[in-house]
Every structure is written in C-alpha cells, then in structure tokens.
Amino acid sequence: MTAIFTSREQDIIRMVCDGKFSDKDLACALNISPDTASRHLYHIYNKLRDQLGTNEITRMDLVIYAMLAGYADTHKLRAKYAIPDERMMAGAPL
C-alpha cells in the first residue's frame, strides 16, 4: 500500500507534517536550495498520485497519507490539524 520514498523524501514528509509547508522552510531546515526542496516535493507528489490513482494531491493529502503510512506521529497530527480520530468518525462515544 505504501509508496516507496527515499530517506530524504521521508524527511521532507515529516517536515511537512510538522508544519514546514514552504520550499524555503524545507530548504533551510535541510540545508538545501529551495529548488531542490521543490524537486523532492514534486517526486513525492508524483509517487502519491501513482499510489492513490488521482491527479490532484494537496499538502493535507500528504499529511493524512503520512499518518496512515506511519511516517508521522498520529496523535500529534490529529491535535495539530484537528483531524478526528476513528471513534469520532464512526460516531462512537468518546
């Protein structure tokens, strides 16, 4: 189910999940150029498009995918982005 990402792509996925959304933020954190950060994101999105069979991938799609694939701390992301947990989605009492 999971797409295969390079270690650098995994670093970028984690950083996007931590709120580093701009190419400049990613570049500064990884000590690379913004163009290189953009290229990494381009490859990540292409892999996700192939994996999910869709033409459009957003940063939030990437965050949700990272949660489901185990690339990011689920509890931290649910709180940060106000993503309901499975019990809320299923209508079960908390």
C-alpha positions as a printed Julia matrix, in Angstrom:
94×3 Matrix{Float64}:
   0.0    0.0     0.0
   2.76   2.47    0.77
   4.75   4.18   -1.91
   8.5    3.81   -1.64
  10.15   7.07   -0.63
  13.84   7.84   -0.36
  15.17   8.76    3.07
  15.31  12.43    2.03
  11.7   12.29    0.83
  10.72  10.76    4.17
  12.49  13.65    5.94
  10.51  16.11    3.85
   7.23  14.3     4.52
   7.89  14.5     8.26
   8.74  18.19    8.0
   5.57  18.95    6.04
   3.67  17.18    8.81
   5.45  19.4    11.35
   4.2   22.5     9.54
   7.09  23.36    7.24
   4.98  23.99    4.16
   7.08  26.3     2.03
  10.0   25.22   -0.11
  12.07  27.87    1.67
  11.25  26.43    5.13
  12.13  22.93    3.97
  15.33  24.14    2.32
  16.5   25.99    5.43
  15.79  23.01    7.69
  17.64  20.58    5.39
  20.39  22.94    4.25
  19.44  22.53    0.58
  18.24  25.0    -2.04
  14.53  25.82   -2.35
  14.66  24.38   -5.89
  15.93  21.06   -4.52
  13.18  21.04   -1.87
  10.64  21.73   -4.61
  12.0   18.85   -6.68
  11.74  16.47   -3.73
   8.11  17.51   -3.2
   7.44  17.04   -6.9
   8.71  13.45   -6.69
   6.72  12.79   -3.5
   3.51  14.06   -5.11
   4.1   12.01   -8.25
   4.57   8.85   -6.19
   1.38   9.61   -4.25
  -0.56  10.31   -7.44
   0.52   6.93   -8.79
  -0.25   5.2    -5.49
  -3.65   6.82   -4.96
  -4.68   6.95   -8.61
  -5.6   10.62   -8.58
  -4.44  13.71  -10.45
  -4.63  16.17   -7.56
  -2.65  15.88   -4.31
  -2.68  18.59   -1.64
  -0.36  19.05    1.33
  -3.19  17.86    3.59
  -3.47  14.69    1.47
   0.24  14.22    2.14
  -0.25  14.72    5.9
  -3.11  12.2     6.02
  -1.13   9.72    3.93
   1.85  10.16    6.28
  -0.38   9.34    9.23
  -1.81   6.23    7.62
   1.58   5.01    6.37
   3.32   5.57    9.7
   5.61   8.41    8.62
   4.31  10.78   11.26
   3.06  10.84   14.85
  -0.67  10.28   14.52
  -1.7   11.75   17.86
   0.37  14.89   17.34
  -1.07  15.44   13.87
  -4.67  14.84   14.93
  -4.3   17.57   17.54
  -2.4   19.97   15.27
  -4.75  19.73   12.29
  -7.97  18.92   14.21
  -8.37  15.57   12.46
 -10.98  13.46   14.24
  -9.97  10.03   15.43
 -11.68   6.85   14.23
 -14.12   6.77   17.15
 -15.44  10.23   16.29
 -15.64   9.36   12.61
 -17.59   6.2    13.4
 -19.97   8.11   15.67
 -18.93   6.12   18.77
 -18.95   7.88   22.12
 -15.61   9.25   23.3
